[in-house]
Amino acid sequence: MTEETQTLDALGLLCPLPVLKARKRLKSMAPGAVLRLLADDPAAVVDVPHFCAEAGHVLIGQEDAVDHQIYLIRRAE
């Protein structure tokens, strides 16, 4: 498993764009790599975990920053 981490800044984007951009970025990443997704869309709190569960990716972390959320997603093997 690789420790590669990429950051995707989805700040200012509304549903469904943060998840769509995350899906596109994850497709280009190696299996096991980690995507750090920054989002301030209120719907992302529901959308990102649902997307991970449906696509087989692992949501390994979720935290609140001052004005946005940070999601750590490990790409499916």
PDB file as gemmi writes it, atoms N, CA and C in Angstrom:
CRYST1    1.000    1.000    1.000  90.00  90.00  90.00 P 1                      
ATOM      1  N   MET A   1       0.847  -1.179   0.000  1.00  0.00           N  
ATOM      2  CA  MET A   1       0.000   0.000   0.000  1.00  0.00           C  
ATOM      3  C   MET A   1       0.893   1.244   0.000  1.00  0.00           C  
ATOM      4  N   THR A   2       0.559   2.167  -0.839  1.00  0.00           N  
ATOM      5  CA  THR A   2       1.354   3.382  -0.964  1.00  0.00           C  
ATOM      6  C   THR A   2       0.926   4.434   0.058  1.00  0.00           C  
ATOM      7  N   GLU A   3       1.823   5.339   0.368  1.00  0.00           N  
ATOM      8  CA  GLU A   3       1.510   6.418   1.305  1.00  0.00           C  
ATOM      9  C   GLU A   3       1.304   7.745   0.584  1.00  0.00           C  
ATOM     10  N   GLU A   4       1.149   7.693  -0.746  1.00  0.00           N  
ATOM     11  CA  GLU A   4       0.940   8.897  -1.535  1.00  0.00           C  
ATOM     12  C   GLU A   4      -0.322   9.630  -1.056  1.00  0.00           C  
ATOM     13  N   THR A   5      -0.200  10.941  -0.857  1.00  0.00           N  
ATOM     14  CA  THR A   5      -1.347  11.745  -0.470  1.00  0.00           C  
ATOM     15  C   THR A   5      -1.446  12.940  -1.409  1.00  0.00           C  
ATOM     16  N   GLN A   6      -2.638  13.161  -1.914  1.00  0.00           N  
ATOM     17  CA  GLN A   6      -2.912  14.327  -2.746  1.00  0.00           C  
ATOM     18  C   GLN A   6      -4.006  15.140  -2.069  1.00  0.00           C  
ATOM     19  N   THR A   7      -4.012  16.445  -2.323  1.00  0.00           N  
ATOM     20  CA  THR A   7      -5.039  17.312  -1.773  1.00  0.00           C  
ATOM     21  C   THR A   7      -5.913  17.836  -2.899  1.00  0.00           C  
ATOM     22  N   LEU A   8      -7.220  17.784  -2.673  1.00  0.00           N  
ATOM     23  CA  LEU A   8      -8.189  18.335  -3.610  1.00  0.00           C  
ATOM     24  C   LEU A   8      -8.948  19.441  -2.892  1.00  0.00           C  
ATOM     25  N   ASP A   9      -8.804  20.650  -3.389  1.00  0.00           N  
ATOM     26  CA  ASP A   9      -9.484  21.814  -2.813  1.00  0.00           C  
ATOM     27  C   ASP A   9     -10.825  21.987  -3.511  1.00  0.00           C  
ATOM     28  N   ALA A  10     -11.909  21.621  -2.825  1.00  0.00           N  
ATOM     29  CA  ALA A  10     -13.253  21.764  -3.369  1.00  0.00           C  
ATOM     30  C   ALA A  10     -14.011  22.874  -2.637  1.00  0.00           C  
ATOM     31  N   LEU A  11     -13.273  23.790  -2.034  1.00  0.00           N  
ATOM     32  CA  LEU A  11     -13.909  24.892  -1.306  1.00  0.00           C  
ATOM     33  C   LEU A  11     -14.687  25.768  -2.282  1.00  0.00           C  
ATOM     34  N   GLY A  12     -15.891  26.146  -1.888  1.00  0.00           N  
ATOM     35  CA  GLY A  12     -16.732  26.993  -2.721  1.00  0.00           C  
ATOM     36  C   GLY A  12     -17.592  26.226  -3.706  1.00  0.00           C  
ATOM     37  N   LEU A  13     -17.386  24.917  -3.806  1.00  0.00           N  
ATOM     38  CA  LEU A  13     -18.180  24.108  -4.723  1.00  0.00           C  
ATOM     39  C   LEU A  13     -19.373  23.503  -3.996  1.00  0.00           C  
ATOM     40  N   LEU A  14     -20.505  23.468  -4.664  1.00  0.00           N  
ATOM     41  CA  LEU A  14     -21.717  22.911  -4.069  1.00  0.00           C  
ATOM     42  C   LEU A  14     -22.012  21.527  -4.640  1.00  0.00           C  
ATOM     43  N   CYS A  15     -22.816  20.793  -3.914  1.00  0.00           N  
ATOM     44  CA  CYS A  15     -23.242  19.442  -4.276  1.00  0.00           C  
ATOM     45  C   CYS A  15     -23.747  19.437  -5.718  1.00  0.00           C  
ATOM     46  N   PRO A  16     -23.337  18.496  -6.496  1.00  0.00           N  
ATOM     47  CA  PRO A  16     -22.530  17.312  -6.210  1.00  0.00           C  
ATOM     48  C   PRO A  16     -21.052  17.463  -6.582  1.00  0.00           C  
ATOM     49  N   LEU A  17     -20.593  18.674  -6.861  1.00  0.00           N  
ATOM     50  CA  LEU A  17     -19.240  18.863  -7.386  1.00  0.00           C  
ATOM     51  C   LEU A  17     -18.109  18.337  -6.507  1.00  0.00           C  
ATOM     52  N   PRO A  18     -18.135  18.526  -5.176  1.00  0.00           N  
ATOM     53  CA  PRO A  18     -17.015  17.974  -4.389  1.00  0.00           C  
ATOM     54  C   PRO A  18     -16.841  16.457  -4.570  1.00  0.00           C  
ATOM     55  N   VAL A  19     -17.957  15.732  -4.593  1.00  0.00           N  
ATOM     56  CA  VAL A  19     -17.881  14.279  -4.760  1.00  0.00           C  
ATOM     57  C   VAL A  19     -17.481  13.922  -6.190  1.00  0.00           C  
ATOM     58  N   LEU A  20     -18.011  14.625  -7.168  1.00  0.00           N  
ATOM     59  CA  LEU A  20     -17.642  14.332  -8.563  1.00  0.00           C  
ATOM     60  C   LEU A  20     -16.162  14.576  -8.810  1.00  0.00           C  
ATOM     61  N   LYS A  21     -15.627  15.662  -8.262  1.00  0.00           N  
ATOM     62  CA  LYS A  21     -14.201  15.952  -8.430  1.00  0.00           C  
ATOM     63  C   LYS A  21     -13.349  14.935  -7.660  1.00  0.00           C  
ATOM     64  N   ALA A  22     -13.821  14.513  -6.487  1.00  0.00           N  
ATOM     65  CA  ALA A  22     -13.097  13.492  -5.722  1.00  0.00           C  
ATOM     66  C   ALA A  22     -13.069  12.176  -6.495  1.00  0.00           C  
ATOM     67  N   ARG A  23     -14.189  11.805  -7.087  1.00  0.00           N  
ATOM     68  CA  ARG A  23     -14.243  10.559  -7.867  1.00  0.00           C  
ATOM     69  C   ARG A  23     -13.236  10.605  -9.018  1.00  0.00           C  
ATOM     70  N   LYS A  24     -13.208  11.717  -9.737  1.00  0.00           N  
ATOM     71  CA  LYS A  24     -12.288  11.856 -10.869  1.00  0.00           C  
ATOM     72  C   LYS A  24     -10.830  11.781 -10.411  1.00  0.00           C  
ATOM     73  N   ARG A  25     -10.502  12.472  -9.313  1.00  0.00           N  
ATOM     74  CA  ARG A  25      -9.117  12.461  -8.817  1.00  0.00           C  
ATOM     75  C   ARG A  25      -8.727  11.069  -8.343  1.00  0.00           C  
ATOM     76  N   LEU A  26      -9.615  10.393  -7.608  1.00  0.00           N  
ATOM     77  CA  LEU A  26      -9.305   9.060  -7.096  1.00  0.00           C  
ATOM     78  C   LEU A  26      -9.039   8.069  -8.224  1.00  0.00           C  
ATOM     79  N   LYS A  27      -9.748   8.211  -9.345  1.00  0.00           N  
ATOM     80  CA  LYS A  27      -9.521   7.305 -10.477  1.00  0.00           C  
ATOM     81  C   LYS A  27      -8.099   7.394 -10.992  1.00  0.00           C  
ATOM     82  N   SER A  28      -7.487   8.568 -10.884  1.00  0.00           N  
ATOM     83  CA  SER A  28      -6.130   8.748 -11.404  1.00  0.00           C  
ATOM     84  C   SER A  28      -5.050   8.391 -10.380  1.00  0.00           C  
ATOM     85  N   MET A  29      -5.455   8.041  -9.174  1.00  0.00           N  
ATOM     86  CA  MET A  29      -4.501   7.725  -8.109  1.00  0.00           C  
ATOM     87  C   MET A  29      -4.281   6.221  -8.002  1.00  0.00           C  
ATOM     88  N   ALA A  30      -3.156   5.855  -7.419  1.00  0.00           N  
ATOM     89  CA  ALA A  30      -2.836   4.440  -7.221  1.00  0.00           C  
ATOM     90  C   ALA A  30      -3.720   3.853  -6.115  1.00  0.00           C  
ATOM     91  N   PRO A  31      -4.058   2.567  -6.231  1.00  0.00           N  
ATOM     92  CA  PRO A  31      -4.802   1.919  -5.149  1.00  0.00           C  
ATOM     93  C   PRO A  31      -4.062   2.073  -3.820  1.00  0.00           C  
ATOM     94  N   GLY A  32      -4.793   2.416  -2.783  1.00  0.00           N  
ATOM     95  CA  GLY A  32      -4.203   2.596  -1.458  1.00  0.00           C  
ATOM     96  C   GLY A  32      -3.736   4.009  -1.182  1.00  0.00           C  
ATOM     97  N   ALA A  33      -3.688   4.849  -2.217  1.00  0.00           N  
ATOM     98  CA  ALA A  33      -3.282   6.246  -2.022  1.00  0.00           C  
ATOM     99  C   ALA A  33      -4.372   6.991  -1.265  1.00  0.00           C  
ATOM    100  N   VAL A  34      -3.988   8.101  -0.649  1.00  0.00           N  
ATOM    101  CA  VAL A  34      -4.920   8.868   0.179  1.00  0.00           C  
ATOM    102  C   VAL A  34      -5.191  10.218  -0.468  1.00  0.00           C  
ATOM    103  N   LEU A  35      -6.475  10.548  -0.532  1.00  0.00           N  
ATOM    104  CA  LEU A  35      -6.908  11.855  -1.028  1.00  0.00           C  
ATOM    105  C   LEU A  35      -7.381  12.678   0.166  1.00  0.00           C  
ATOM    106  N   ARG A  36      -6.855  13.876   0.274  1.00  0.00           N  
ATOM    107  CA  ARG A  36      -7.270  14.830   1.312  1.00  0.00           C  
ATOM    108  C   ARG A  36      -8.208  15.816   0.623  1.00  0.00           C  
ATOM    109  N   LEU A  37      -9.492  15.736   0.947  1.00  0.00           N  
ATOM    110  CA  LEU A  37     -10.522  16.547   0.317  1.00  0.00           C  
ATOM    111  C   LEU A  37     -10.924  17.680   1.252  1.00  0.00           C  
ATOM    112  N   LEU A  38     -10.838  18.906   0.755  1.00  0.00           N  
ATOM    113  CA  LEU A  38     -11.272  20.083   1.507  1.00  0.00           C  
ATOM    114  C   LEU A  38     -12.609  20.529   0.924  1.00  0.00           C  
ATOM    115  N   ALA A  39     -13.638  20.639   1.754  1.00  0.00           N  
ATOM    116  CA  ALA A  39     -14.961  21.023   1.263  1.00  0.00           C  
ATOM    117  C   ALA A  39     -15.684  21.871   2.298  1.00  0.00           C  
ATOM    118  N   ASP A  40     -16.448  22.845   1.799  1.00  0.00           N  
ATOM    119  CA  ASP A  40     -17.260  23.660   2.710  1.00  0.00           C  
ATOM    120  C   ASP A  40     -18.752  23.571   2.382  1.00  0.00           C  
ATOM    121  N   ASP A  41     -19.122  22.665   1.496  1.00  0.00           N  
ATOM    122  CA  ASP A  41     -20.524  22.434   1.167  1.00  0.00           C  
ATOM    123  C   ASP A  41     -21.178  21.686   2.339  1.00  0.00           C  
ATOM    124  N   PRO A  42     -22.260  22.230   2.902  1.00  0.00           N  
ATOM    125  CA  PRO A  42     -22.911  21.545   4.036  1.00  0.00           C  
ATOM    126  C   PRO A  42     -23.347  20.116   3.707  1.00  0.00           C  
ATOM    127  N   ALA A  43     -23.683  19.842   2.462  1.00  0.00           N  
ATOM    128  CA  ALA A  43     -24.123  18.499   2.077  1.00  0.00           C  
ATOM    129  C   ALA A  43     -22.978  17.495   2.042  1.00  0.00           C  
ATOM    130  N   ALA A  44     -21.748  17.955   2.016  1.00  0.00           N  
ATOM    131  CA  ALA A  44     -20.598  17.045   1.945  1.00  0.00           C  
ATOM    132  C   ALA A  44     -20.527  16.125   3.161  1.00  0.00           C  
ATOM    133  N   VAL A  45     -21.039  16.571   4.288  1.00  0.00           N  
ATOM    134  CA  VAL A  45     -21.019  15.749   5.512  1.00  0.00           C  
ATOM    135  C   VAL A  45     -21.766  14.433   5.282  1.00  0.00           C  
ATOM    136  N   VAL A  46     -22.784  14.473   4.456  1.00  0.00           N  
ATOM    137  CA  VAL A  46     -23.544  13.267   4.115  1.00  0.00           C  
ATOM    138  C   VAL A  46     -23.009  12.637   2.830  1.00  0.00           C  
ATOM    139  N   ASP A  47     -22.723  13.474   1.839  1.00  0.00           N  
ATOM    140  CA  ASP A  47     -22.340  12.986   0.513  1.00  0.00           C  
ATOM    141  C   ASP A  47     -21.023  12.225   0.488  1.00  0.00           C  
ATOM    142  N   VAL A  48     -20.000  12.729   1.163  1.00  0.00           N  
ATOM    143  CA  VAL A  48     -18.677  12.099   1.090  1.00  0.00           C  
ATOM    144  C   VAL A  48     -18.687  10.702   1.719  1.00  0.00           C  
ATOM    145  N   PRO A  49     -19.206  10.515   2.943  1.00  0.00           N  
ATOM    146  CA  PRO A  49     -19.253   9.149   3.483  1.00  0.00           C  
ATOM    147  C   PRO A  49     -20.079   8.197   2.619  1.00  0.00           C  
ATOM    148  N   HIS A  50     -21.194   8.701   2.069  1.00  0.00           N  
ATOM    149  CA  HIS A  50     -22.038   7.866   1.209  1.00  0.00           C  
ATOM    150  C   HIS A  50     -21.275   7.464  -0.056  1.00  0.00           C  
ATOM    151  N   PHE A  51     -20.597   8.420  -0.672  1.00  0.00           N  
ATOM    152  CA  PHE A  51     -19.797   8.138  -1.862  1.00  0.00           C  
ATOM    153  C   PHE A  51     -18.746   7.067  -1.566  1.00  0.00           C  
ATOM    154  N   CYS A  52     -18.039   7.211  -0.457  1.00  0.00           N  
ATOM    155  CA  CYS A  52     -16.999   6.233  -0.100  1.00  0.00           C  
ATOM    156  C   CYS A  52     -17.582   4.839   0.062  1.00  0.00           C  
ATOM    157  N   ALA A  53     -18.699   4.752   0.766  1.00  0.00           N  
ATOM    158  CA  ALA A  53     -19.339   3.452   0.989  1.00  0.00           C  
ATOM    159  C   ALA A  53     -19.786   2.825  -0.330  1.00  0.00           C  
ATOM    160  N   GLU A  54     -20.358   3.613  -1.210  1.00  0.00           N  
ATOM    161  CA  GLU A  54     -20.848   3.098  -2.489  1.00  0.00           C  
ATOM    162  C   GLU A  54     -19.711   2.701  -3.422  1.00  0.00           C  
ATOM    163  N   ALA A  55     -18.620   3.454  -3.423  1.00  0.00           N  
ATOM    164  CA  ALA A  55     -17.514   3.214  -4.360  1.00  0.00           C  
ATOM    165  C   ALA A  55     -16.477   2.234  -3.817  1.00  0.00           C  
ATOM    166  N   GLY A  56     -16.567   1.889  -2.541  1.00  0.00           N  
ATOM    167  CA  GLY A  56     -15.612   0.950  -1.958  1.00  0.00           C  
ATOM    168  C   GLY A  56     -14.360   1.597  -1.396  1.00  0.00           C  
ATOM    169  N   HIS A  57     -14.308   2.927  -1.404  1.00  0.00           N  
ATOM    170  CA  HIS A  57     -13.174   3.634  -0.809  1.00  0.00           C  
ATOM    171  C   HIS A  57     -13.354   3.667   0.706  1.00  0.00           C  
ATOM    172  N   VAL A  58     -12.271   3.943   1.425  1.00  0.00           N  
ATOM    173  CA  VAL A  58     -12.330   3.982   2.886  1.00  0.00           C  
ATOM    174  C   VAL A  58     -12.193   5.428   3.358  1.00  0.00           C  
ATOM    175  N   LEU A  59     -13.178   5.886   4.100  1.00  0.00           N  
ATOM    176  CA  LEU A  59     -13.104   7.206   4.719  1.00  0.00           C  
ATOM    177  C   LEU A  59     -12.308   7.011   6.006  1.00  0.00           C  
ATOM    178  N   ILE A  60     -11.030   7.402   5.993  1.00  0.00           N  
ATOM    179  CA  ILE A  60     -10.159   7.128   7.136  1.00  0.00           C  
ATOM    180  C   ILE A  60     -10.109   8.278   8.126  1.00  0.00           C  
ATOM    181  N   GLY A  61     -10.695   9.410   7.759  1.00  0.00           N  
ATOM    182  CA  GLY A  61     -10.717  10.534   8.688  1.00  0.00           C  
ATOM    183  C   GLY A  61     -11.626  11.634   8.199  1.00  0.00           C  
ATOM    184  N   GLN A  62     -12.203  12.324   9.161  1.00  0.00           N  
ATOM    185  CA  GLN A  62     -13.073  13.454   8.863  1.00  0.00           C  
ATOM    186  C   GLN A  62     -12.959  14.415  10.035  1.00  0.00           C  
ATOM    187  N   GLU A  63     -12.637  15.683   9.736  1.00  0.00           N  
ATOM    188  CA  GLU A  63     -12.532  16.655  10.817  1.00  0.00           C  
ATOM    189  C   GLU A  63     -13.011  18.021  10.361  1.00  0.00           C  
ATOM    190  N   ASP A  64     -13.403  18.821  11.327  1.00  0.00           N  
ATOM    191  CA  ASP A  64     -13.850  20.181  11.046  1.00  0.00           C  
ATOM    192  C   ASP A  64     -12.689  21.138  11.217  1.00  0.00           C  
ATOM    193  N   ALA A  65     -12.491  21.989  10.224  1.00  0.00           N  
ATOM    194  CA  ALA A  65     -11.544  23.095  10.316  1.00  0.00           C  
ATOM    195  C   ALA A  65     -12.377  24.341  10.629  1.00  0.00           C  
ATOM    196  N   VAL A  66     -11.761  25.500  10.628  1.00  0.00           N  
ATOM    197  CA  VAL A  66     -12.464  26.728  10.997  1.00  0.00           C  
ATOM    198  C   VAL A  66     -13.683  26.975  10.118  1.00  0.00           C  
ATOM    199  N   ASP A  67     -13.522  26.876   8.802  1.00  0.00           N  
ATOM    200  CA  ASP A  67     -14.631  27.201   7.905  1.00  0.00           C  
ATOM    201  C   ASP A  67     -14.883  26.126   6.848  1.00  0.00           C  
ATOM    202  N   HIS A  68     -14.371  24.911   7.069  1.00  0.00           N  
ATOM    203  CA  HIS A  68     -14.587  23.820   6.132  1.00  0.00           C  
ATOM    204  C   HIS A  68     -14.338  22.481   6.815  1.00  0.00           C  
ATOM    205  N   GLN A  69     -14.563  21.420   6.068  1.00  0.00           N  
ATOM    206  CA  GLN A  69     -14.291  20.077   6.564  1.00  0.00           C  
ATOM    207  C   GLN A  69     -13.126  19.495   5.767  1.00  0.00           C  
ATOM    208  N   ILE A  70     -12.428  18.564   6.418  1.00  0.00           N  
ATOM    209  CA  ILE A  70     -11.323  17.845   5.795  1.00  0.00           C  
ATOM    210  C   ILE A  70     -11.657  16.358   5.846  1.00  0.00           C  
ATOM    211  N   TYR A  71     -11.616  15.719   4.688  1.00  0.00           N  
ATOM    212  CA  TYR A  71     -11.893  14.292   4.589  1.00  0.00           C  
ATOM    213  C   TYR A  71     -10.642  13.597   4.073  1.00  0.00           C  
ATOM    214  N   LEU A  72     -10.290  12.481   4.692  1.00  0.00           N  
ATOM    215  CA  LEU A  72      -9.186  11.653   4.214  1.00  0.00           C  
ATOM    216  C   LEU A  72      -9.783  10.366   3.671  1.00  0.00           C  
ATOM    217  N   ILE A  73      -9.545  10.142   2.371  1.00  0.00           N  
ATOM    218  CA  ILE A  73     -10.143   9.004   1.683  1.00  0.00           C  
ATOM    219  C   ILE A  73      -9.029   8.132   1.118  1.00  0.00           C  
ATOM    220  N   ARG A  74      -9.053   6.854   1.496  1.00  0.00           N  
ATOM    221  CA  ARG A  74      -8.081   5.903   0.932  1.00  0.00           C  
ATOM    222  C   ARG A  74      -8.738   5.219  -0.274  1.00  0.00           C  
ATOM    223  N   ARG A  75      -8.043   5.289  -1.416  1.00  0.00           N  
ATOM    224  CA  ARG A  75      -8.581   4.716  -2.648  1.00  0.00           C  
ATOM    225  C   ARG A  75      -8.698   3.214  -2.510  1.00  0.00           C  
ATOM    226  N   ALA A  76      -9.771   2.686  -3.061  1.00  0.00           N  
ATOM    227  CA  ALA A  76     -10.010   1.240  -3.024  1.00  0.00           C  
ATOM    228  C   ALA A  76      -8.875   0.497  -3.717  1.00  0.00           C  
ATOM    229  N   GLU A  77      -8.614  -0.683  -3.227  1.00  0.00           N  
ATOM    230  CA  GLU A  77      -7.557  -1.529  -3.808  1.00  0.00           C  
ATOM    231  C   GLU A  77      -7.998  -2.066  -5.093  1.00  0.00           C  
TER     232      GLU A  77                                                      
END                                                                             
